[in-house]
Amino acid sequence: MVLLATSDEKGSGNDGSMVDIHGNPVDKSKTGGWLAAGLILGIELSERICVMGISMNLVTYLVQALHISSAKSATIVTNFMGTLNLLGLLGGFLADAKLGRYLTVAISAAITALGVTLLALATTISSMRPPPCDSYRNQQHQCIEANGKQLALLYAALYTIALGGGGIKSNVSGFGSDQFDATDPKEEKAMIFFFNRFYFGISIGSLFAVIVLVYVQDNVGRGWGYGISAGTMIIAVVVLLSGTTFYRLKKPRGSPLTVIWRVILLAWNKRTQPYPSHPSLLNEYHEAKVPHTQRFKCLDKAAIIDDHAATGENKNNPWIVSTVTQVEEVKMVLKLIPIWSTCILFWTIYSQMTTFTIEQATFMKRNVSSFVIPSGSFSAFLFITILLFTSLNEKLFVPLGRKLTHNAQGITSLQRVGIGLVFSVAGMVAAAAIENQRRELAVHQRTVISAFWLIPQFFLVGAGEAFVYVGQLEFFIREAPERMKSMSTGLFLSTISMGFFVSSLIVSLVDRVTEKRWLRSNLNKGKLDNFYWLLAVLGVVNFFVFLVFAMRHQYKSQHRTSPDDSGEKERKSTNDATIETTEEKISIEAMEGP
C-alpha cells in the first residue's frame, strides 16, 4: 500500500507554522532532518508489529482457545480493525484542531502500549479462557465458549489498541515529513529517501509480525508474542520522547471537519431563504479561491449575506456566514462520496484475508518437511505480493501507461482503483474454487491438501490492494480541496474502516439467513465457498456501479478555472504540475488500513 504525500503535507519552514518544542521558530541546524525522522520511524515500525501481529492471527486464538464460532470470531476481528481505522479520523481531528501531531502520536503510542500489555495479560491468565475441549469431550461432546467476563479484558485490550493505533495511523507519516523543508532543495531530496525508508521499515515490521511473532504466539505462547509487541512499543515511545528537542512541530490550525460541519449547518439554518439573483451576491464571491459551481446548489445558502450577516463584524464571522471558497470546498468533498462508497467493498473482500483465509489454513497441510508453518504466517504472501506489485507499478505499469496514453500519470487514479477491483473479484473466485476442492477432498477422500494452495487468493487480493490503495489515496489527495489535504487521508482510511464493518454485517446476515450452515467452526461441515462466491458476485455488481461513477466523475484539473483572474488559472496549473510531479516521486508504504 502506498501513501502519497503532497506538497502541503510536507514540512515547510517558511510559513511560520513550524516551531520547536519551546514554541520558537525552528533552527534548521538543530532540529528536523534525519535524526528526528529516524526517531519517528520507530513508532510506525512498532505499530505495524503490534497491529499486524494481532490482526493476522487473532482469529485462530478466538476459535481454538476461546471456542468462539468462525463467524463470530471473524466479526470480532473485522470490528476491531474497522474501529482502528475509523479512529484515525479522531486522531487526525485532535492533531489538526488541538494537540498537534507530536503530542497526538506520543499519547497514542502510549495508549497502544497499554492496550497490547492488556492483551498479553488477557491471553496469559488462565481464568480468561474456558477449559480445553478435551476436558469436556467425553461428557458434553462440545467445547464451552468463552463467557462475557472472560472476554471483557480481551475487548478492553483490543479497543485500547484501536484508540492508540488510530492516532498513530493518521499522524505519524505527516509528522515524519514535517522534519524536512520542502522549500529547501536539499531537504526535499532527503524527504524522498525518508519515504523510501519509511516504506522499507514498516514492510519489514509487517513481515516480522506475520512470520516471527505469529510463530511465537502459536508455538511459545500468546503472552510471549503480545509481550514482545508491548515491549517494542514501549521502547519506541521512549525513543520518540528522547528526541523531543530535535523535532519540528507544526502548529494546529483547526480541523477541516469543522469547516464542513459549519457550512452544512449554516445551509440548513438558511434553507428557507431565497437564492440571490446572481451568485456574485454571495459572500466573497470575487475573492473566492475556488470557482463557484452549480452542483449542490443548496449549500450556496450558507454564503447568503442576510440582514444579520451584513451588520457589524458578522460578515467575517464563519459561524454566521460562510464564504464561497468554504462552500465550494465542501462541495468538492461531497463529490468524492460516490467513489468513496464503491471502494468499501474491496476492503470487505480484503478483510477475508485476515479471517476466513487464515482459518482455511488451519484445516490444510502446513508443514515443510518437519517444520509446521503457523496458519497466520501464510499472510506473508499477501505482503510480498503487495511489495511486488507496488514496485511493478513504479517500474513497469506507470512508464508503460505514459507511453500508451501520453499522460504524465500513466495510469489515472480511478483506473488504478478499477484494476484493483477486478483483481479482488478474481481473488474471491479463486478462493471459492480452492475451498470447494479442499472441502470435497477432506470430506470424501479424507485428504488434506497443502495450505500453499491459498497463495492464489493472497496473490490476487494483494495485487488488487497495490492498485486500489494507491489509486484511492491518490484520488482523494488530488481531488480534495487544497486546504483539506490532510483530511483526505482520514477519508481514505474511513473506506477501509467501513469495509471491515460491512464484512461484519455480511457475515452476520449470512449466518442468520443460512442458519449457520455456511460459516461453521468446522469448515469441513460448512459452505465457506458459497460465502466467497457471494462476495465475488457483490464485487462484480460493485465494479459496474464504480464504472458509472468513474465515467461521470470530472477531475478537478479538468474544470479548474478562476472567474476573474486568468493569471490565477495559470498559477494554479503550474502548482498542480508541481504537486503531480512530487506525488509521482514520493511514496510511503503505509500499511495503514489493513
Secondary structure in CASP SS format (residue, H / E / C, confidence):
PFRMAT SS
TARGET T0000
AUTHOR 0000-0000-0000
METHOD secondary structure of the structure
MODEL  1
M C 1.00
V E 1.00
L E 1.00
L E 1.00
A C 1.00
T C 1.00
S H 1.00
D H 1.00
E H 1.00
K C 1.00
G C 1.00
S C 1.00
G C 1.00
N C 1.00
D C 1.00
G C 1.00
S C 1.00
M E 1.00
V E 1.00
D C 1.00
I C 1.00
H C 1.00
G C 1.00
N C 1.00
P E 1.00
V C 1.00
D C 1.00
K C 1.00
S C 1.00
K C 1.00
T C 1.00
G C 1.00
G H 1.00
W H 1.00
L H 1.00
A H 1.00
A H 1.00
G H 1.00
L H 1.00
I H 1.00
L H 1.00
G H 1.00
I H 1.00
E H 1.00
L H 1.00
S H 1.00
E H 1.00
R H 1.00
I H 1.00
C H 1.00
V H 1.00
M H 1.00
G H 1.00
I H 1.00
S H 1.00
M C 1.00
N C 1.00
L H 1.00
V H 1.00
T H 1.00
Y H 1.00
L H 1.00
V H 1.00
Q H 1.00
A C 1.00
L C 1.00
H C 1.00
I C 1.00
S C 1.00
S H 1.00
A H 1.00
K H 1.00
S H 1.00
A H 1.00
T H 1.00
I H 1.00
V H 1.00
T H 1.00
N H 1.00
F H 1.00
M H 1.00
G H 1.00
T H 1.00
L H 1.00
N H 1.00
L H 1.00
L H 1.00
G H 1.00
L H 1.00
L H 1.00
G H 1.00
G H 1.00
F H 1.00
L H 1.00
A H 1.00
D H 1.00
A H 1.00
K H 1.00
L H 1.00
G H 1.00
R H 1.00
Y H 1.00
L H 1.00
T H 1.00
V H 1.00
A H 1.00
I H 1.00
S H 1.00
A H 1.00
A H 1.00
I H 1.00
T H 1.00
A H 1.00
L H 1.00
G H 1.00
V H 1.00
T H 1.00
L H 1.00
L H 1.00
A H 1.00
L H 1.00
A H 1.00
T H 1.00
T H 1.00
I C 1.00
S H 1.00
S H 1.00
M H 1.00
R C 1.00
P C 1.00
P C 1.00
P C 1.00
C H 1.00
D H 1.00
S H 1.00
Y C 1.00
R H 1.00
N H 1.00
Q H 1.00
Q H 1.00
H C 1.00
Q C 1.00
C C 1.00
I C 1.00
E C 1.00
A C 1.00
N C 1.00
G H 1.00
K H 1.00
Q H 1.00
L H 1.00
A H 1.00
L H 1.00
L H 1.00
Y H 1.00
A H 1.00
A H 1.00
L H 1.00
Y H 1.00
T H 1.00
I H 1.00
A H 1.00
L H 1.00
G H 1.00
G H 1.00
G H 1.00
G H 1.00
I H 1.00
K H 1.00
S C 1.00
N C 1.00
V H 1.00
S H 1.00
G H 1.00
F H 1.00
G H 1.00
S H 1.00
D C 1.00
Q C 1.00
F C 1.00
D C 1.00
A C 1.00
T C 1.00
D C 1.00
P H 1.00
K H 1.00
E H 1.00
E H 1.00
K H 1.00
A H 1.00
M H 1.00
I H 1.00
F H 1.00
F H 1.00
F H 1.00
N H 1.00
R H 1.00
F H 1.00
Y H 1.00
F H 1.00
G H 1.00
I H 1.00
S H 1.00
I H 1.00
G H 1.00
S H 1.00
L H 1.00
F H 1.00
A H 1.00
V H 1.00
I H 1.00
V H 1.00
L H 1.00
V H 1.00
Y H 1.00
V H 1.00
Q H 1.00
D H 1.00
N H 1.00
V C 1.00
G C 1.00
R H 1.00
G H 1.00
W H 1.00
G H 1.00
Y H 1.00
G H 1.00
I H 1.00
S H 1.00
A H 1.00
G H 1.00
T H 1.00
M H 1.00
I H 1.00
I H 1.00
A H 1.00
V H 1.00
V H 1.00
V H 1.00
L H 1.00
L H 1.00
S H 1.00
G C 1.00
T H 1.00
T H 1.00
F H 1.00
Y C 1.00
R C 1.00
L E 1.00
K E 1.00
K C 1.00
P C 1.00
R C 1.00
G C 1.00
S C 1.00
P H 1.00
L H 1.00
T H 1.00
V H 1.00
I H 1.00
W H 1.00
R H 1.00
V H 1.00
I H 1.00
L H 1.00
L H 1.00
A H 1.00
W H 1.00
N H 1.00
K C 1.00
R C 1.00
T C 1.00
Q C 1.00
P C 1.00
Y C 1.00
P C 1.00
S C 1.00
H C 1.00
P H 1.00
S H 1.00
L H 1.00
L C 1.00
N C 1.00
E C 1.00
Y C 1.00
H C 1.00
E C 1.00
A C 1.00
K C 1.00
V C 1.00
P C 1.00
H C 1.00
T C 1.00
Q C 1.00
R C 1.00
F C 1.00
K H 1.00
C H 1.00
L H 1.00
D H 1.00
K H 1.00
A H 1.00
A H 1.00
I C 1.00
I C 1.00
D C 1.00
D C 1.00
H C 1.00
A C 1.00
A C 1.00
T C 1.00
G C 1.00
E C 1.00
N H 1.00
K H 1.00
N H 1.00
N C 1.00
P C 1.00
W C 1.00
I C 1.00
V C 1.00
S C 1.00
T C 1.00
V H 1.00
T H 1.00
Q H 1.00
V H 1.00
E H 1.00
E H 1.00
V H 1.00
K H 1.00
M H 1.00
V H 1.00
L H 1.00
K C 1.00
L C 1.00
I H 1.00
P H 1.00
I H 1.00
W H 1.00
S H 1.00
T H 1.00
C H 1.00
I H 1.00
L H 1.00
F H 1.00
W H 1.00
T H 1.00
I H 1.00
Y H 1.00
S H 1.00
Q H 1.00
M H 1.00
T H 1.00
T C 1.00
F H 1.00
T H 1.00
I H 1.00
E H 1.00
Q H 1.00
A H 1.00
T H 1.00
F C 1.00
M C 1.00
K E 1.00
R C 1.00
N E 1.00
V E 1.00
S C 1.00
S C 1.00
F E 1.00
V E 1.00
I C 1.00
P C 1.00
S H 1.00
G H 1.00
S H 1.00
F H 1.00
S H 1.00
A H 1.00
F H 1.00
L H 1.00
F H 1.00
I H 1.00
T H 1.00
I H 1.00
L H 1.00
L H 1.00
F H 1.00
T H 1.00
S H 1.00
L H 1.00
N H 1.00
E H 1.00
K H 1.00
L H 1.00
F H 1.00
V H 1.00
P H 1.00
L H 1.00
G H 1.00
R H 1.00
K H 1.00
L H 1.00
T H 1.00
H C 1.00
N C 1.00
A C 1.00
Q C 1.00
G C 1.00
I C 1.00
T C 1.00
S H 1.00
L H 1.00
Q H 1.00
R H 1.00
V H 1.00
G H 1.00
I H 1.00
G H 1.00
L H 1.00
V H 1.00
F H 1.00
S H 1.00
V H 1.00
A H 1.00
G H 1.00
M H 1.00
V H 1.00
A H 1.00
A H 1.00
A H 1.00
A H 1.00
I H 1.00
E H 1.00
N H 1.00
Q H 1.00
R H 1.00
R H 1.00
E H 1.00
L H 1.00
A H 1.00
V H 1.00
H H 1.00
Q C 1.00
R C 1.00
T C 1.00
V C 1.00
I C 1.00
S E 1.00
A H 1.00
F H 1.00
W H 1.00
L H 1.00
I H 1.00
P H 1.00
Q H 1.00
F H 1.00
F H 1.00
L H 1.00
V H 1.00
G H 1.00
A H 1.00
G H 1.00
E H 1.00
A H 1.00
F H 1.00
V H 1.00
Y H 1.00
V H 1.00
G H 1.00
Q H 1.00
L H 1.00
E H 1.00
F H 1.00
F H 1.00
I H 1.00
R H 1.00
E H 1.00
A C 1.00
P C 1.00
E H 1.00
R H 1.00
M H 1.00
K H 1.00
S H 1.00
M H 1.00
S H 1.00
T H 1.00
G H 1.00
L H 1.00
F H 1.00
L H 1.00
S H 1.00
T H 1.00
I H 1.00
S H 1.00
M H 1.00
G H 1.00
F H 1.00
F H 1.00
V H 1.00
S H 1.00
S H 1.00
L H 1.00
I H 1.00
V H 1.00
S H 1.00
L H 1.00
V H 1.00
D H 1.00
R H 1.00
V H 1.00
T C 1.00
E C 1.00
K C 1.00
R C 1.00
W C 1.00
L C 1.00
R C 1.00
S C 1.00
N C 1.00
L H 1.00
N H 1.00
K H 1.00
G C 1.00
K C 1.00
L H 1.00
D H 1.00
N H 1.00
F H 1.00
Y H 1.00
W H 1.00
L H 1.00
L H 1.00
A H 1.00
V H 1.00
L H 1.00
G H 1.00
V H 1.00
V H 1.00
N H 1.00
F H 1.00
F H 1.00
V H 1.00
F H 1.00
L H 1.00
V H 1.00
F H 1.00
A H 1.00
M H 1.00
R H 1.00
H C 1.00
Q C 1.00
Y C 1.00
K H 1.00
S H 1.00
Q H 1.00
H C 1.00
R C 1.00
T C 1.00
S C 1.00
P C 1.00
D C 1.00
D C 1.00
S H 1.00
G H 1.00
E H 1.00
K H 1.00
E H 1.00
R H 1.00
K H 1.00
S H 1.00
T H 1.00
N H 1.00
D H 1.00
A H 1.00
T H 1.00
I H 1.00
E H 1.00
T H 1.00
T H 1.00
E H 1.00
E H 1.00
K H 1.00
I C 1.00
S E 1.00
I E 1.00
E E 1.00
A C 1.00
M C 1.00
E C 1.00
G C 1.00
P C 1.00
END
